[in-house]
Amino acid sequence: MLLGMKDKESTRLKIKTDNDNEEDVFADSETAYGLENQGGSTDEKADSSPEKGLIAELETAREEAKLSFEKYLRTAAEFDNYKKRSAKETEDFRKYANEVLLKALLPVVDNLERAIKSVKEEGCDIQALLVGVELTLSELVKVFHQSQVKIIDALGESFDPNFHQAMMQQVSDEHPDNTVLQELQKGYTLHSRLLRPAMVIVSKTTDK
C-alpha cells in the first residue's frame, strides 16, 4: 500500500551514471515536471518576447493616432473660427465701405440745411444764398477729390467715346470735327473707372 502511494507521488526517471549505466531515480512529481519541462520554458520565453514588442508598437501607434486626431480637431476648430472671422469682416466691409465718404459729406448737408433755414427765417437774399451755395459746392468738390472722384475734362477736348456721351452735333467752322463745344452735364471718374460720362455737344464742319 505504501509502495503504491509512493509511485503516485514520485516519477521514475532514468539517468546515466558515470559508467553509462541507466539507473532509475525517483523524484517527486513537481521536481520531475520541472526537469522535464525545463527546455520548454525557454521556448515560451522566446515566444513571449516578440509578442511584447508587438504590444509596445501597438500602444505607440494608438498614442500617435490619438495625438493626430486631437491635432486634427484643433486645426478644424481653428479653421472654422477663421471662416467665421472672415465672413464677419467681409460683411462689415460691405456695410461700412462708404463710411469715410459719408462722414465727409455730412458738413455739406449741414451747410445746405443752414442755407435753407436762413432763407426761411430772414427772407430771400439772393446774393447771400448764391455765395452759400457756391461754398457748399466747393466743399463737395473737395470731398470728391479726397475720394479720388474727378471731373472729366470735356469742353474744348476732342470727343472721346470712353468718357463723353454725344447728345447732338452742331455745325462749326471754327473747330475740327468732333470737338466738344458744350457740356450739358459733367462726367466723373473714380480712380480709373468711369462713374458717369460727360453729356456733350460735338462739332461738325458741314451740315449733312
Protein Blocks (a to p, Z undefined) as FASTA:
>chain_A
ZZmmmmmmpccdddddfkopacdddddfklmmmmmmmmmmmmmmmmmmmmmmmmmmmmmm
mmmmmmmmmmmmmmmmmmmmmmmmmmmmmmmmmmmmmmmmmmmmmmmmmmmmmmmmmmmm
nopafklmmmmmmmmmmmmmmmmmmnopacddfehpacdfklpccfbdcddfkbcehiaf
bdfbdcddehjacfbdcddddddfbdZZ
